[in-house]
Amino acid sequence: MARKIASGRVRAAGLALATLLAACNAKPAGNAPGTSFAETAEKSQLARLSKELKSPDPKEHLAAFVELAKLDSPTMLPLLSDALKGSDVRDREQAATVLSGMKNAAAVPLLVVALRDSEARVRQMAALGLGDLGPAAKSAAPDLVGALADSDPGVRMTIAYSLWRVDADPQAIPVLIDGLKGTEPGPRLQAANALGRIGKPASSAIPALKKAMADPDPAIADAALKAARNCVPY
């Protein structure tokens, strides 16, 4: 559900990122863990992918990240860590996308690194990944709190909702309420949807949601109406 909040992110990222997101959601069962054959094959695969990520061809990079997304193993974390340290924005975004799809607490430290990236798209993916992990990412709650003032309004809304999903931290709610007043329709819609999902604990948002029902964007007005109903505290 959280990924619907950032649907515009997928459209903006283009076909390459959409392909990678699809790979994150279509992981094969793989070999049984602990078998020597599987371990040897995985080491060989990672060595090959490491070489591909050093290639000057961006298509090879994308193919490597798609393969890493399907691998979905903590053993790939060093490769993703290296990618996050690089100067190539596409590599950092793709690494963050793979990490956000892992659904494994082992990814939390690197998602926190990505949360501090200079590129908004990377921070967005990191926040989504932490939110999807929920309480398993509770160790990242202080980092999410520290990121609530993110300069990008869409990323800020994602961080706030992810903070709620991770730790049910009430500091997220004023940020989302403020998001209803923004100039960009995307973050306003994010805020309304997130408050509606939080429900009764966000009852303080009802006055702002009532105002948002008059938003010129009908999708936002409708989301605000539904959210206000969900936030009624009785």
N, C-alpha and C positions, 0 to 999 in steps of 0.2 A: 504494500500500500504506500509506503514512503516514497517509492520510486515514481509513483504517479505525481507526487508533488513537484518533481523535477523533470517532468516530461519534456519541457522545452529544451533541457540540457541535451537530450538524445538527438533531437532534431538539429540543434546547433552543431553538435559534434560531427555529424555526417555519417556516411556509410561505414567508414573504418571503425569508428567507436561503436556503432550499432552492431557491427559484426563481432566485436570483442565482447560486448554485453551479452549477445546471444550465446557466445561460447561459455561465458560464466554461468549461464543458466542451463547448459546442456553438457554436463560432465559425465563421462562414462564411469561405470563401476570400477574399472581398472583391475590390476592384479591384487591378490591378497597380500596385505602388509606382512613384512617380516620374512618373506621368502628370498633366498639369495639371488634367484634369477631376476625377480622383480627389482630388487635393490640394484643389481648390476645394470639392468636395462635403464633404470631411472637415472643412474649416474651418467651413463653414456648419453642419454637424452639431454640432461642438463648441460653437459659439456658442449654438445652440439648447439643447443639454444644460446649458450653464452657466446659462441662464435658468431651466430647469426645476429645477436644484438650488437655486435661490434661492426657489423657490415655497414657500408655507406648507403645501402639501399633501404629506404624507409619501408618498402613492401616486405622485406625480410624481417624487419623489426615487428611489424604488425603480425606476420605469420607466427613469429616466435611467441608473442604475447598471447595470441589465440591458443597456441599449444600449451602455454603455461596455465591459462585459464582452465583448460580441460584436465591438466595434470592435477591441479588443486592439492598440492602437497606442501607442508612446511619446509621441505627441502629446497623449494624454489625461492624462499625468502631472501637469500643472499643476492640472487640475480635481480630481484625486484628492488632491493635496497640500493644496489648499484645504479639502477635505472632512475630512482628517485633523486640521486645525487648528481645526475647528469644535467647538461645544459639544454637538451632537447625537450621542449615542452610536450611534444607528442609522446615521447617515451615516458615522461613523468605521468602524464594523464593516463596512458595505457597501463602503466604499472599500478597506479591508484585504482583503476577499474578492476584489474585482476584481484587486487587485495580486497576490494569492496565485495567481490563475489565469493571470497573464500568461506565465509561463515565459520571462521575458526579464530578463537581468541589469540592464537599465535600471531595473527596479523595486526593486532592492536598497536604494538610499538611503531610499526612502519606506517600505519594509518595516521598515527599522531604526527609523525614526521611530515606526511603528505598534507596534513591539516595546516601546516605552517608554510606551505609552498607559496611562492609569489604569484602563481597563476590561479585565478578563480576556479577554473574547471577542475584543477587537481584538488583544491580544497573541497569543492563540492562532492567529488567522488569519495574523498576520505570521510567527510561527514556522513554521507549516505551509508558507507560501509560500517562505521561505528554504530549508527542508529540501527542498522539491520542486525547487528550482533546483540543489541539490547543489553541486559544486565551483565552479559559476559564481557562487555567492554567498560564496565564500571570504573576500572582504573584510569580510563581516559576522561572521566567526568571533569576533573579540574582543567584539563586542556580544552574541553568544549566550552566550559564557563569562560575561560580566558579568550576564547575565539568569538564570543557573542557579539563583539563590536566589529566584526568583519566588515571591510569596506564595501563589499558587494552585497546588495540587498537580498538577492536570491540565495547566495551562500549563507548569509546570516539567518534566513528563515530555516534553511536545512539544518544548520548547526543547532538552532534553538529546539526544533522538533526532535532532533537526534539526542540532544541532552535530556529531553523528557523521556524518550524511549529507553535511554541507558540508565537513568538514575531518578526519574520522576522529579527532577529538580524544578521547583516553582519559579526559579529565575528565568526559565524559558518563556513563561507566559507573558510577561510585560514586553518582551522582545517581539513576540508574535502579534500582540495587540498593536504595537507600534507599526508593525509591518502592514497592517490593514490600511494605514494612512499614507503609504508610499506612493510615489509617482508612477512606478512601473506596474503594469497589470499582473505580470507573472508572479512577482513576490507577494502581491496582495492576495492572489488566488492561493498561493502556497500557505500563507498565514491563515486564511479562512479554513482551508482543508485541515491544516494541522490542529487548529483549535477545536474543530468539530470532532476530530479523532481523540483528542485529550478528554473532551466531554466535561462532566461535572466539575472536576478540579479547576477548570478554566472558566468558572461562572463569572469571574470578574471581567471577562471579555464581552459579556452580553451587551452592554451599552455601545461598545465600539462595533460589535457585529450588527446591531440594529442600524447604525449609521451606514455600515457597509452594504446593507440591503438596498440602498439607493445608488450603489455604484453604477456608473454608466456601462460597465461591462456586465452583460447578463449572466455570464458564467460565475463571476465573482459575487454578484447579488444573490444568486441561487445558492452558492456555497455558504455565504454568510447566513442565509435563512436556515439552512440545514444545521449549520454549526450552532447557531443560537438555540435551536431546539435541543440539541444534544448537550448543551452546557447548562441547561436549567437544573438547579441543584435539588430538585425534588421529583 
